Amino acid sequence: MEKVEVRYQNIREMIERRAIESEKRPYIFFYGREITFGEFNRLVNRFANGLLKLGIKKGDVVYIYMTNSPEHLIATCAAVKIGAIACPINTLLKPFELEYELNDSMGKVIVLESQFIPVISGIKNELKYLKYIIEFGETPSEGSISYSKIISEEKDELQEIPIEKNDHAFIFYTSGTTGKPKGAILTHWNTCYTLAGIKMALAPERGDEAEEDECALIFLPLFHVNAMMSMLSGIYRGFKIALLRKFSVREFGPTVERYKCTFFSAVPKVYKILLEAKDTVKKYDLSSLKFGVCGAAPMPAERIVEFEKEFGIEILEGYGLTEGTVASTLHRRGGKKKIGSIGPALPGQEVRIMDENGNFLGPNQIGEIVIRGDNVMVGYFGKEEETKKTLKDGWLHTGDIGYMDEEGFFYIVDRSKDMIIKGGENIYPKEVEDVLHQHPKVHDAAVIGVKHELHGEEVKAFIVPKIGEKITEEEIIEFASKHLADYKVPRIVEFVIGLPTNPVGKVMKKELREGRGIITFSDLENVPEINLDFIFQAFPSRFNKEKAGRWNACLQYIVHGKNSGEWCIEIKDGEMNVKKGRCESPTCIIKTYDLVLMKLVTKELDGVTAINSGLIQIEGNESDLAILSEVMG
């Protein structure tokens, strides 16, 4: 294991020392606004003083319920600097999910944007511990404390508050694919130690010098540990950050060109969209880009090769989880790459493969990926039994099944909790799903184990057919039988129009096992009469030609269900035209159901969830649909 030299003992020290060493150097660029390291520290101190006046003290939980902005990071760091615990909240949560997290971790104050006031107001009577709402917006609501007033009235200096390296700094809630979300507690030392290891992996030659020539482009949400640690990495290493509210095809190229961004981190879908939108993106000077980091899900090998060739940068695949403070394996810049691998262990971390009896396994033997190091969380907030199950004998049990090759590169096979045991044989659902995805009529598939009197468990497949295609259970079983051993073939098949997914797009296997969150074909029978033409003819009134700029596209919508039809949306020279019927040469074909369209219009469903679930299926250039959502008011 490579030894890690850590510059700072806690996050407060890190922020304050960087403010001294790089006081007038730019830290954050945000839509034309520039904040230096020195100014950032002063703003953090002002907000921290506001928290202290409210009686917030060491160990109290402070929620940050905001979209990406400097204010989000200022509030986060203010909490951490006074010894409180910052808890960034996923802005995509439903009210009942938000209520659960706020009551679970017992925080006293929430910092939010005005747009989220209605959500909080709707559940306020159910929140047992919340005392204060600090609102960021032009005119704070009655009963809220003004964020802007705190910043304008408080002083730049902050009193000394003793902070130990092992004091708690963050609570990040996990996505909860196997149950209710759990609050992973990360310490100041977890954070500093991990940032030091990432620096050694990405910039070992720079030593302790500030990386003032580097600029990260960050658009992943700050409520995720990935983006938050990327922001703090800018402080640790002294590099600049161009922050966006979210990923935007339109903003990617101009931002890279303007701020000379040198790297970014993204999920596989972003790389896919950038490839599809290459003609739009490459109109700008991208020559400053050196590499991109990819995690959260595997990226197809051919896409990595194509992206590196098209954009002339390295793609570094890695692996990590919230409980391990973001990253535990990562390919090295300029080093050996193995496409399909998640890379070798990060400096300062031990990553091993372990069997179910706690024995370490050798190269190419499949077992659970376990992690040990100062990056590993303290535990789950208020969940001692869950913590004991995950942290055993100093090792973080990830629940991911994988193997390591002879050179120390790791590979993921599946999730241990999803493994099916049929008649004593282990079956990895991902292997079965990969086969089912190859069927020409299948859009998506999810495989689980269900109880079986004779075998213990049987293999069940949930199939999302491609919209408009007819497919039978017999076809699925016959196809699987040609590619899988007999005991792995699904014997139970259920066809659905969408799978339950969490906010980051992962299928919720627990909900499938419990029969929740599934949208079936029978649901389509209860849809009322809808004037679909009225919905589509209203599109031009919401079209923002300034945002669209020179973007031209032709999008074909095909709606199935009791209310069906086809509409063509053409964008050309800053104008949008809608006509009923087929497009001659569509750049993007969007297929969906009337039920889904109704839920989108009534805001019961958002577009990202609909796409992740299979409720909306796209053929052609997906980036055109992404841009369309950006240019609609």
C-alpha positions in Angstrom: 0.0 0.0 0.0 1.4 3.4 -1.0 1.8 5.7 1.9 -0.2 9.0 1.9 1.2 12.3 3.1 -1.8 14.5 4.3 -1.3 18.2 4.5 -4.2 19.0 6.8 -5.7 17.6 9.9 -9.2 19.0 9.4 -11.3 20.8 6.8 -11.2 24.2 8.7 -7.4 24.2 8.6 -7.5 23.3 4.9 -9.8 26.2 4.0 -7.9 28.8 6.1 -4.5 27.8 5.0 -5.5 27.8 1.4 -7.1 31.3 1.9 -3.7 32.5 3.1 -1.5 30.8 0.5 -3.8 31.5 -2.5 -5.8 34.5 -1.2 -6.2 36.4 -4.4 -6.3 33.3 -6.7 -9.6 32.4 -8.3 -11.4 29.4 -6.8 -14.9 29.3 -8.2 -16.3 30.5 -11.5 -20.1 30.5 -11.7 -21.8 32.0 -14.7 -19.6 35.1 -14.9 -19.1 35.4 -11.1 -15.6 34.8 -9.7 -14.8 34.0 -6.0 -11.2 33.9 -4.8 -10.0 31.6 -2.1 -9.7 34.5 0.3 -13.2 35.8 -0.5 -14.6 32.3 -0.1 -13.1 31.9 3.4 -14.6 35.3 4.4 -18.1 34.3 3.1 -17.9 31.0 4.9 -16.9 32.8 8.1 -19.9 35.1 7.9 -22.3 32.3 7.4 -20.7 30.4 10.2 -21.2 33.3 12.5 -24.9 33.3 11.6 -25.2 29.7 12.5 -23.5 30.3 15.8 -25.9 33.1 16.7 -28.8 30.6 16.1 -27.2 28.4 18.8 -25.8 25.8 16.3 -22.9 24.0 18.0 -20.4 21.3 17.5 -22.1 18.0 16.5 -25.4 19.6 15.4 -26.6 18.6 11.9 -27.1 21.3 9.3 -29.0 20.4 6.1 -28.2 22.0 2.8 -31.1 21.6 0.4 -29.9 23.6 -2.6 -29.0 23.1 -6.3 -25.4 23.7 -7.4 -24.2 27.2 -6.5 -21.4 28.8 -4.5 -24.0 29.4 -1.7 -24.4 25.6 -1.4 -20.7 25.2 -0.7 -20.5 28.3 1.5 -23.2 26.9 3.8 -21.7 23.4 3.8 -18.2 24.7 4.8 -19.6 27.1 7.3 -21.2 24.2 9.2 -18.1 22.2 9.0 -15.9 25.0 10.2 -17.8 25.4 13.5 -17.7 21.6 14.1 -21.3 21.0 13.0 -22.1 18.2 10.6 -23.1 19.2 7.1 -25.8 17.0 5.5 -26.4 17.8 1.8 -29.9 16.8 0.7 -30.8 15.3 -2.6 -33.0 17.9 -4.4 -34.9 15.2 -6.3 -36.4 13.6 -3.2 -40.1 13.2 -2.8 -41.6 14.9 0.3 -42.0 11.7 2.3 -38.3 10.8 1.5 -37.2 14.2 2.6 -39.2 13.9 5.8 -37.6 10.5 6.6 -34.0 11.9 6.2 -34.6 15.0 8.3 -36.2 13.1 11.1 -33.6 10.3 10.9 -30.6 12.6 11.5 -32.4 15.0 13.8 -30.9 18.3 12.3 -31.9 21.7 13.8 -31.5 23.9 10.7 -32.0 23.6 7.0 -30.5 26.0 4.4 -32.5 26.0 1.2 -33.5 28.0 -1.9 -36.9 29.7 -2.2 -38.1 27.1 -4.7 -38.0 24.4 -2.0 -40.1 26.3 0.5 -43.4 24.7 -0.6 -41.9 21.2 -0.1 -40.7 22.0 3.4 -44.0 23.8 4.2 -45.9 20.7 3.2 -44.1 18.4 5.7 -43.1 21.0 8.4 -45.6 19.6 11.0 -44.0 16.2 10.6 -40.5 17.4 11.2 -39.7 16.6 14.9 -36.3 18.3 15.3 -36.1 21.2 12.7 -36.1 24.6 14.3 -34.7 27.1 11.7 -35.1 27.6 8.0 -32.5 29.8 6.3 -33.7 30.8 2.9 -31.7 31.9 -0.1 -33.8 34.0 -2.4 -34.9 37.5 -3.3 -37.7 37.7 -0.8 -37.5 35.2 2.0 -40.8 33.7 3.2 -42.4 34.5 6.5 -40.8 32.5 9.3 -37.5 32.1 7.3 -34.1 33.6 8.1 -32.5 35.5 5.1 -29.4 33.8 3.8 -28.3 37.1 2.1 -28.9 39.1 5.4 -26.5 36.8 7.2 -23.8 37.2 4.6 -24.2 41.0 4.5 -24.3 41.6 8.3 -22.0 39.1 9.9 -18.2 39.7 10.3 -15.4 38.2 8.4 -13.5 36.7 11.4 -14.5 33.5 13.0 -13.8 32.5 16.6 -11.5 29.5 17.4 -13.4 26.3 17.8 -11.3 23.2 18.6 -11.8 20.6 15.8 -10.2 17.2 16.1 -9.3 15.2 13.0 -11.9 12.5 13.9 -14.7 14.9 14.5 -17.7 14.2 12.2 -17.9 16.5 9.2 -20.6 15.1 6.9 -23.6 12.9 6.7 -24.3 11.7 3.1 -27.4 9.6 2.6 -26.9 6.5 0.5 -29.3 5.9 -2.4 -31.0 3.1 -0.6 -31.2 0.4 -3.3 -31.7 -2.3 -0.7 -33.8 -0.5 1.9 -34.3 3.0 3.4 -31.4 5.4 2.9 -28.7 5.3 5.5 -26.7 8.4 6.6 -23.0 7.6 6.2 -20.9 9.7 8.6 -17.6 11.0 7.3 -15.0 12.7 9.4 -12.6 15.6 8.8 -9.8 13.1 8.5 -11.8 10.8 6.1 -12.1 13.8 3.8 -8.5 15.1 4.0 -7.0 11.6 3.8 -9.1 10.8 0.7 -8.3 14.1 -1.0 -4.6 13.4 -0.4 -4.9 9.9 -2.0 -6.7 11.3 -5.1 -4.0 14.0 -5.5 -1.3 11.2 -5.5 -3.3 9.3 -8.1 -3.9 12.2 -10.5 -1.1 14.7 -9.9 1.8 12.9 -8.0 4.4 15.2 -9.6 3.0 18.4 -8.2 3.9 17.7 -4.6 2.5 20.4 -2.2 2.5 23.2 -4.8 -0.8 24.8 -5.7 -2.1 23.6 -9.0 -3.1 27.0 -10.2 -3.0 26.1 -13.8 -5.6 23.4 -13.4 -9.4 24.0 -13.7 -12.1 21.4 -12.9 -15.5 21.5 -14.6 -18.1 20.4 -12.1 -21.7 19.8 -13.0 -22.6 16.7 -11.0 -24.9 17.6 -8.0 -23.2 18.8 -4.9 -25.6 16.6 -2.8 -23.5 13.7 -4.0 -20.2 12.8 -2.4 -18.5 12.9 -5.8 -19.1 16.5 -6.6 -18.7 17.7 -3.0 -15.3 16.0 -2.7 -14.3 17.4 -6.1 -15.1 21.0 -4.8 -13.1 20.4 -1.7 -10.3 18.9 -3.7 -10.0 22.3 -5.4 -9.2 23.8 -1.9 -6.8 20.9 -1.0 -4.9 21.2 -4.2 -5.4 24.9 -5.1 -7.0 24.5 -8.5 -9.9 26.5 -10.0 -13.4 25.2 -10.5 -15.9 26.1 -13.1 -19.2 25.2 -11.5 -22.5 24.6 -13.4 -26.0 24.3 -12.0 -26.2 20.9 -13.8 -24.9 19.1 -16.8 -25.8 21.0 -20.0 -24.8 20.2 -23.5 -25.1 23.9 -24.5 -22.9 25.1 -21.6 -20.2 22.4 -21.7 -18.2 23.7 -24.7 -18.4 27.5 -23.9 -17.5 26.8 -20.2 -14.4 24.7 -21.2 -13.3 27.4 -23.7 -13.9 30.3 -21.4 -12.2 28.9 -18.3 -9.7 26.6 -19.9 -11.0 23.6 -18.0 -8.5 20.7 -17.8 -10.7 17.9 -16.5 -14.2 16.8 -15.4 -16.0 13.9 -13.7 -19.1 12.4 -15.1 -21.4 9.3 -15.3 -21.4 7.2 -18.5 -24.6 8.8 -19.9 -22.9 12.2 -20.0 -20.1 10.8 -22.1 -22.7 9.2 -24.4 -24.5 12.6 -24.8 -21.3 14.5 -25.4 -20.4 12.0 -28.2 -23.7 12.4 -29.8 -23.5 16.2 -29.6 -19.9 16.3 -30.7 -20.7 18.6 -33.7 -22.2 21.1 -31.3 -19.7 20.8 -28.5 -16.6 20.8 -30.7 -17.4 24.2 -32.1 -15.6 25.5 -29.1 -12.0 25.3 -28.1 -11.6 22.2 -26.0 -7.8 21.9 -26.3 -7.3 22.6 -22.6 -9.0 19.3 -21.6 -6.6 16.6 -20.5 -8.8 13.9 -19.0 -12.2 12.8 -17.7 -13.1 10.6 -14.7 -15.9 8.1 -15.0 -17.7 6.3 -12.2 -21.1 5.3 -10.8 -21.7 2.6 -13.5 -19.6 0.7 -16.1 -19.0 2.4 -19.5 -19.0 0.3 -22.6 -15.5 -0.3 -23.9 -16.3 0.9 -27.4 -17.6 4.2 -26.0 -14.4 4.8 -24.1 -12.3 4.2 -27.2 -14.5 6.4 -29.3 -14.6 9.3 -26.8 -10.8 9.3 -26.3 -10.3 9.3 -30.1 -12.9 12.0 -30.8 -12.0 14.4 -28.0 -8.3 13.5 -27.6 -8.4 13.0 -23.8 -7.9 10.2 -21.4 -10.9 8.5 -19.7 -10.0 7.3 -16.2 -12.5 4.8 -14.8 -12.7 4.3 -11.1 -14.9 3.0 -8.3 -16.0 4.1 -4.9 -18.9 4.5 -2.6 -20.2 7.0 -0.1 -19.1 4.9 2.8 -15.5 5.0 1.5 -15.5 8.8 1.0 -16.0 8.7 -2.8 -13.2 6.7 -4.4 -11.2 3.6 -3.7 -9.9 2.5 -7.1 -8.8 4.7 -10.0 -6.8 4.3 -13.2 -3.7 6.6 -13.2 -3.1 9.4 -15.6 -0.6 8.3 -18.2 -0.5 4.8 -16.7 -1.6 1.4 -17.8 -5.3 1.2 -18.7 -7.5 -1.9 -18.8 -10.9 -1.1 -20.3 -13.6 -2.8 -18.3 -11.6 -2.6 -15.1 -12.2 -0.1 -12.3 -8.5 0.3 -11.9 -6.1 -0.4 -9.0 -6.5 0.7 -5.4 -6.0 4.4 -4.5 -2.9 5.3 -2.5 -3.5 4.8 1.2 -6.2 2.2 0.8 -6.2 -1.6 0.9 -8.7 -3.2 -1.5 -9.1 -6.9 -1.4 -11.4 -9.7 -2.5 -12.9 -11.8 0.4 -15.0 -14.9 0.5 -18.1 -15.4 2.6 -16.0 -16.9 5.4 -13.7 -13.9 5.7 -10.8 -15.4 3.8 -8.9 -13.3 1.2 -8.9 -14.7 -2.3 -6.2 -14.7 -4.9 -6.1 -13.3 -8.5 -9.2 -14.0 -10.7 -11.2 -15.5 -7.9 -14.7 -14.0 -7.4 -15.7 -12.7 -4.0 -16.8 -9.5 -2.2 -14.8 -6.3 -2.7 -13.7 -5.1 0.8 -11.8 -1.9 1.7 -9.7 -0.8 4.6 -8.1 2.6 5.2 -8.6 6.0 6.8 -11.1 6.8 4.1 -13.7 4.5 5.6 -16.7 6.0 7.3 -17.3 6.0 11.0 -20.7 4.3 10.5 -24.3 4.9 9.7 -26.1 7.6 11.8 -28.2 6.0 14.4 -28.0 2.5 12.9 -25.6 0.4 15.0 -26.7 -2.9 13.6 -26.4 -1.8 10.0 -23.0 -0.4 10.8 -21.9 -3.7 12.3 -23.0 -5.6 9.1 -21.0 -3.2 6.9 -17.9 -2.6 9.0 -16.3 -5.9 10.2 -12.8 -6.3 11.6 -11.7 -3.0 10.2 -13.0 -3.8 6.6 -15.7 -2.0 4.8 -17.9 -4.7 3.1 -19.1 -3.0 -0.1 -21.7 -5.6 -1.1 -20.1 -5.6 -4.6 -18.9 -8.9 -6.1 -15.8 -8.7 -8.1 -12.2 -10.0 -8.7 -8.7 -8.7 -9.0 -6.3 -9.7 -11.7 -2.6 -10.5 -11.4 -1.6 -6.9 -11.8 -3.9 -5.5 -9.1 -6.6 -4.2 -11.3 -10.2 -4.7 -10.0 -13.3 -5.7 -11.9 -17.0 -5.7 -10.7 -19.3 -8.6 -11.4 -22.5 -7.8 -9.4 -24.1 -6.9 -6.1 -23.8 -9.6 -3.4 -27.3 -8.8 -2.1 -28.7 -9.4 -5.5 -27.1 -12.8 -6.0 -29.5 -15.7 -6.5 -28.8 -19.1 -5.0 -30.7 -21.8 -7.0 -30.3 -25.4 -5.9 -26.9 -24.5 -4.4 -25.6 -22.7 -7.5 -24.7 -19.0 -7.4 -26.3 -16.9 -10.1 -25.3 -13.3 -10.7 -28.3 -11.3 -12.1 -26.0 -8.9 -14.1 -24.8 -11.8 -16.2 -28.4 -12.8 -17.0 -29.4 -9.1 -17.6 -26.5 -8.6 -20.0 -27.8 -11.5 -22.1 -31.4 -10.3 -22.0 -30.3 -6.8 -23.1 -29.0 -8.3 -26.3 -32.5 -9.4 -27.4 -33.6 -7.1 -30.3 -37.0 -6.4 -28.7 -35.8 -5.7 -25.2 -35.2 -2.2 -24.0 -34.3 -3.0 -20.4 -34.3 -6.0 -18.0 -33.9 -6.6 -14.3 -33.4 -10.0 -12.7 -34.2 -11.1 -9.1 -34.5 -14.3 -7.2 -38.0 -15.4 -5.9 -38.8 -18.1 -3.4 -39.1 -21.6 -4.9 -40.2 -24.7 -2.9 -37.8 -27.1 -4.6 -34.8 -25.0 -5.6 -34.8 -22.4 -2.8 -34.9 -19.6 -5.4 -35.9 -19.3 -9.0 -34.8 -16.7 -11.5 -37.4 -14.1 -12.4 -36.9 -11.5 -15.2 -38.7 -8.1 -15.4 -38.7 -7.1 -19.1 -39.3 -3.6 -20.5 -40.0 -4.2 -24.2 -39.0 -1.7 -26.8 -42.1 0.5 -27.2 -44.3 -0.8 -30.0 -42.8 -4.3 -30.0 -44.7 -7.5 -29.2 -42.8 -10.1 -27.3 -43.7 -13.3 -25.4 -42.4 -15.1 -22.3 -41.5 -18.1 -24.5 -39.3 -15.9 -26.7 -37.4 -14.6 -23.7 -36.8 -18.1 -22.2 -35.8 -19.5 -25.6 -33.3 -16.6 -26.2 -31.8 -16.9 -22.8 -31.4 -20.7 -23.2 -29.2 -20.2 -26.2 -26.7 -18.0 -24.2 -26.9 -19.2 -20.6 -26.5 -22.5 -18.6 -29.9 -24.0 -18.0 -30.0 -23.2 -14.3 -29.4 -19.5 -15.0 -32.3 -19.1 -17.5 -35.3 -17.1 -16.1 -38.3 -19.4 -15.7 -40.6 -16.5 -14.7 -41.0 -13.5 -16.9 -43.0 -10.3 -16.2 -43.5 -7.6 -18.8 -43.6 -4.0 -17.5 -43.5 -0.6 -19.1 -41.0 0.8 -16.5 -38.7 -0.3 -13.7 -38.4 1.5 -10.3 -35.1 3.4 -10.2 -33.5 5.6 -7.6 -32.4 9.3 -8.3 -29.1 8.2 -9.8 -30.7 5.7 -12.2 -30.0 2.4 -10.5 -32.8 -0.2 -10.5 -34.4 -0.7 -7.1 -34.2 -4.4 -6.7 -35.8 -4.3 -3.3 -38.9 -2.6 -4.7 -39.1 -5.3 -7.4 -38.9 -8.0 -4.8 -41.7 -6.3 -2.9 -43.8 -5.6 -5.9 -43.6 -1.8 -5.5 -42.8 1.0 -7.9 -43.6 -1.1 -11.0 -45.7 0.3 -13.8 -47.5 -2.4 -15.7 -49.3 -2.6 -19.0 -52.6 -2.9 -17.2 -52.0 0.6 -15.8 -52.4 1.9 -19.4 -56.0 0.8 -19.5 -57.1 3.4 -16.9 -55.8 6.5 -18.6 -58.5 9.1 -19.3 -59.0 10.9 -22.6 -56.2 13.4 -23.2 -55.9 16.1 -25.9 -52.3 15.2 -26.9 -52.4 17.6 -29.8 -53.0 20.6 -27.4 -50.0 19.5 -25.3 -47.6 19.4 -28.3 -49.0 22.6 -30.0 -48.2 24.5 -26.7 -44.5 23.7 -27.1 -43.6 26.8 -29.2 -45.0 29.1 -26.5 -42.4 27.8 -24.1 -39.5 27.8 -26.6 -36.6 30.1 -25.7 -34.9 31.0 -29.0 -32.0 32.8 -27.2 -31.1 29.7 -25.4 -31.4 27.6 -28.5 -29.0 29.8 -30.4 -27.8 28.0 -33.6 -29.1 24.6 -32.6 -31.1 22.8 -35.3 -32.9 19.5 -34.8 -35.9 17.5 -35.8 -37.5 15.4 -33.0 -40.2 12.8 -33.6 -42.5 12.0 -30.8 -44.5 8.7 -31.0 -47.1 8.2 -28.2 -48.7 4.8 -27.6 -51.7 3.9 -25.4 -55.4 4.7 -25.6 -54.5 8.3 -26.6 -51.9 7.7 -29.4 -50.3 9.7 -32.2 -47.2 11.1 -33.7 -45.8 14.7 -33.7 -42.9 16.3 -35.4 -41.0 19.1 -33.6 -38.6 21.0 -35.9 -36.1 23.6 -34.6 -34.4 25.6 -37.3 -32.8 29.1 -37.3 -34.2 29.9 -33.8 -37.8 28.9 -34.6 -39.8 25.9 -33.4 -42.6 24.4 -35.6 -44.9 21.6 -34.5 -46.9 19.4 -36.8 -48.9 16.3 -36.3 -47.5 13.3 -38.2 -44.1 12.0 -39.1 -40.8 13.9 -39.6 -39.0 13.3 -42.9 -35.6 13.0 -41.3 -35.7 13.0 -37.5 -32.5 13.4 -35.6 -34.1 11.9 -32.5 -37.1 9.6 -32.0 -38.8 9.7 -28.6 -41.3 6.9 -27.8 -43.5 6.9 -24.8 -47.0 6.2 -23.5 -49.9 8.5 -22.9 -49.8 7.7 -19.2 -46.2 8.8 -19.0 -46.9 12.0 -20.9 -49.8 12.8 -18.5 -47.5 12.2 -15.5 -44.9 14.5 -17.0 -47.4 17.3 -17.6 -48.8 17.1 -14.1 -45.2 16.9 -12.7 -45.9 13.5 -11.0 -42.8 12.3 -12.9 -39.7 14.0 -14.2 -38.0 13.4 -17.5 -34.8 12.0 -16.1 -36.6 9.3 -14.1 -38.8 8.5 -17.0 -35.8 7.8 -19.2 -34.0 5.8 -16.5 -37.0 3.7 -15.9 -37.7 2.9 -19.6 -40.9 4.9 -19.7 -39.4 7.1 -22.3 -37.2 5.4 -25.0 -35.0 7.3 -27.3 -33.6 6.3 -30.7 -31.0 8.5 -32.5 -29.4 11.5 -31.0 -30.3 11.6 -27.3 -28.4 14.9 -26.9 -31.2 16.6 -28.9 -33.7 15.7 -26.3 -31.3 16.9 -23.6 -31.0 20.3 -25.4 -34.7 20.5 -25.9 -35.3 20.3 -22.1 -32.8 23.1 -21.6 -34.4 25.5 -24.1 -38.0 25.1 -22.9 -39.2 27.7 -20.4 
